[in-house]
Structures are given as structure tokens and as C-alpha cells.
Amino acid sequence: MIIHASPLPDVDIPPVTITAHVLRRATELADHVAIRDTSGSSLYTYAELSAAIYSLAGGLAARGITPGKVVGLMAPNVPEYAIVFHGVAVAGAAVTTINPTYGSEEVNHQLIDAGASVLFTVPMFVETAQAAIKGTDVTEIVVIGDAVPGTTAMASIFGDPIEQVPVDLASHTVVLPYSSGTTGLPKGVMLSHRNLVANIEQCQHAIRYQDNEVALAALPFFHIYGMQVLMNGLICNGVTTVTMPRFDMVEALQAVSKLGITRFYAVPPIVLGLANAPIVDEYDTSSVRQVFSGAAPLGAELAAKASERLGCEVVQGFGMTELSPVSHCTVEGDYRPGTSGVTISNTESRIVDPDTGEDQGVGERGELWVRGPQVMLGYLNNPTATAETVDDDGWLHTGDIAIIDEHAHMTIVDRMKELIKFKGFQVAPAELEALLITHPKVADVAVIGVPDDEAGELPKAFVTTPPDVEVTLEELQALVSEHLVSYKQIKQLEVIDAIPKSASGKILRKDLRNR
């Protein structure tokens, strides 16, 4: 066995809850702004944030939100997101974070699968929430803002503050984000307090925050990257977190200029805009110390172009929802073009030949396996998928083909997994195929990702049709629009004679890619 150990020092993982860890500096930084929106209309100091969290926890506990319960949270990035997330955690329950741009069918599936009994949302998404809770265990919709008939205003729930409800740090699920993993439909990823606390600490030797830093938090908090690296990681490290409900280049640049943003967290399409958009030159971006990209591979040329234009480091890391999420990260001052950095503290990596199962040495290709305290507890109610992803020795099989070079830097070079990465979001081919096959003009279908400079990958459908029947891309896109969120939309269509399959009936996606 060849284990590529982290070149970074090990860290101590404190035996505390995620909320206690995130608020560890709340007394010291009581009057410092912890989280705010770009306009400043919603703003919480560390003292105010802490008080709100423990007060909401008391109100939730009084309403029966206790260990074993699950609360859905479907909202864009607003400062109150952190209050709900941690209020639920203090009450001893679990949060399942939901993409607010999902359609009601997708939300309904997640609420049922997670077993949620309460759903928090914002006024904009109340209609979706009301449609989505039908047939679920959800008995109450709580609105962050003004309530409408049939819903409850979040402001009315705050109660007498309570202390943290006791939980087992290593085994208690505190958050249930949904991920397609390496294949299949979205699954609930069970992450513990220890998973989340560990991963924040594991990054300390790679992401070195200084005093009085300000970070832009435009990447969604429902996604593990935004939830952990931004919301929890930033507040934990004393960084003022500036939320944006959705990324807008002009609003982001205004925030950089007016608020002195020092950390700009991004995904490759945003980096592309920073490198090429003419409007960037109209704003003062000199405060930015680092642009950090994740969720999908960032090309070396694009990173270099953005770095030269902004006059700061543009680096990247690697992670998965199942890894809480970071396993590899670029250490400040040690960027190597095209790589995702080094294995982080308290983490081991292996590069394993997927055909022979043999470990590969420096500079050799193979599937990236990761082991460390950030590895998930498993997939909710899905022991089979869990066993396929995490082996008996604790190694998580990422489904990505990688190389670790002589400098201990890891580079993703290919993928085994079927998952499509569109602008950093996961698109499961199986989910699209199950929907597209219901179209009367489709006899058989397979979906793959095809490379795209801006999006990373685009979903492309290969279909066969019944005799003498023609189908258009627009017809299939109309079907997808009715049922799925916009980023899962197929972008290309090719009609072929037959979908290539193995003897066992499995789609041979490699053959489709080779076309």
C-alpha cells in the first residue's frame, strides 16, 4: 500500500459541537461584524449572532425540535441562514439544506427522504414550499421575513435561550446535504459535528486568515462548499462574512470596492468572468488577497489570467460533500498551475489503479482515495451506496482519476464517476435519463457531460426514437423545465441508432464520450 500522507502538520480536533466551534471567538469579537449582506440591511455582530442562535434553539426545542428531528432549510444566502442552521444544531436536531431554485417535486423528494418535519424558507419561495410539503411529514413552514397565511414568521419562534442539547459528536448527524456521490440520484450525506469541526481545523495550515479580513459569500450555503468553507469556516476564524443571495458580477465588484473584500471565493465560471469581463477594470479590487476556486477543476491558463489581472493569487482546492468537504487545498504561496494543492492535515491519500486495485506512486494515474476524520458517516438509509463509496478500512473512493506529483500536489486528470459538473453543481445522468425516457418521442436515452470552457461540462443527451419519429432539443428541454432545476437542463442532443450498453445492460458512457 502506498499512502501519500499530508505534508502539513497534524492539527488537534477539539471535542466540541460545530456551533460551539463556529462561535469560539464570539466573546472576544463581541462587537465585530460576523455576518452581513452586501447592503448592510441585515447585519449581526458576533454577540448578536450568538444570542439569536441560542434564542432560536430555545424556541425550536419548545416546539418539539429535538434530537431525531430534521428541519429543512430552503433559502438563498442571507445572514439568517447561519441562525437557522446553528439554532437547529443547538437544539440537537439535524438540518437538511435544500437548493431554493429546486422545483417542488425535487424539494418534495428531499423532504420525504430526509424525514423533515419543519421547513424554513424565504417569502420568494413560499409557493414552492407549500406545493412541496404535500405528502411529507412537514407540519409547519417558517418564513425568514414576513409570513403569509398558513405560514409562521421566524421572528415569532425565538424563545428563551438554551444550552446545547447533548449529542454524540462523532455519531450524531447534524447536517444532511444531498449529493449524487459518484453515481445515481441525490442521496442524503450524513455529516457529524466532528466531521464539520475537523474539516475547519484541517484547513488552518492551508488557508491562513489574518485579523480583520472580509470575505464574499456568494456561493450557496446549501452546498457543502458554501456551508463549510464559507459560512462556518469564515465565522469561526473571525472573518466578516458578506452574503449575496445570488452571484452578480457588478454587485460583487461593488462589495469588493466598498467593503474591502480580502477573500473572494469562486467557482470556475466566476473566475472566467474575473479574467475576461471588461467591467472588472472599473472597480478597485486591490483589497483582494486571494481568489479561491472550488467545486470543479480550474484550468491553469484561466487561473493565471485572472491572477495577473487582479494582482493576487488565484488558487483552488478539491473536495466532495462526502468529505465535509475539503481533502486537498493550495497552501498560500505554494500554488502550482493546474493542481488542487496538497493533502490537508490529518488526511491520507491513495492513488489506486481502478482495473488492478494496485496503489500507484508519485506521478502515476489512478482513482483518488481519501481517509480522514472528515469522511462522512454514510448515506442516509442507503447502506449499499455507503459501502460502494467508503470501504471497510475507511477509504472514501472519490471516483476521480488523479495524479500526485513530486511536490505532493494533486491534480484531477479524468473521472470514473458518471456525475456531470455544470458550473460547480452536480447533475446526475440517471435523474435526467429517468425523466427523458417518459417523453413519448424517446425510446431510449443516455446522458453524459461534454467539456465546456465556461461551464466545465454541459449535459448532453443521446436518444433513440420510435420508427419515423423525430424529436427536437427544445421538446426535451420543455419536459426538463417542468420537473427539474435549471442547471440540470440538457444543453445538447444527438439522435443515434442505439444506446451502447454492456451485456448486463449498463450504459457504456465511455463509448458515447469517444464519439
Order of alpha helices (4+ residues) and beta strands (2+ residues): beta-alpha-beta-beta-alpha-beta-alpha-beta-alpha-beta-alpha-beta-beta-beta-beta-beta-alpha-beta-alpha-beta-alpha-beta-alpha-beta-alpha-beta-beta-beta-beta-beta-beta-alpha-beta-beta-beta-beta-alpha-beta-beta-alpha-beta-alpha
